[in-house]
Amino acid sequence: MANAIKYSNKGNITIGCEYFDSSLLFKVSDTGIGVPRDKQKVIFDRFVRANNDLTNPVDGAGLGLSIAKAYVERLGGKIWLESEPGRGSTFYFTIPLSPNVNF
């Protein structure tokens, strides 16, 4: 969510959650700068930022998404994104529910 705010100067940020395939599926969508295709496979690695331009005024060390990925995977879930530069991004993650949780 913090990245959606940092990288969206105007437009919308949408947060959602739904039950899907015995898991909770969360998504955060923004109309920000987007993630270039060449960065989409590595954006969850430590110290990687979508825009490493030294003149970029956005703070951050490129650790937030790698930490989020570690938590999600530790809980047995998955994390991924869909993005188009200049149009925004949607980040998804799942958290499996224990068998005794009913919806």
Secondary structure as UniProt FT lines:
FT   HELIX           2..6
FT   STRAND          13..20
FT   TURN            21..22
FT   STRAND          23..30
FT   HELIX           37..40
FT   TURN            41..44
FT   TURN            46..47
FT   TURN            54..55
FT   HELIX           64..74
FT   TURN            75..76
FT   STRAND          79..84
FT   TURN            85..87
FT   STRAND          88..96
FT   TURN            99..100
//
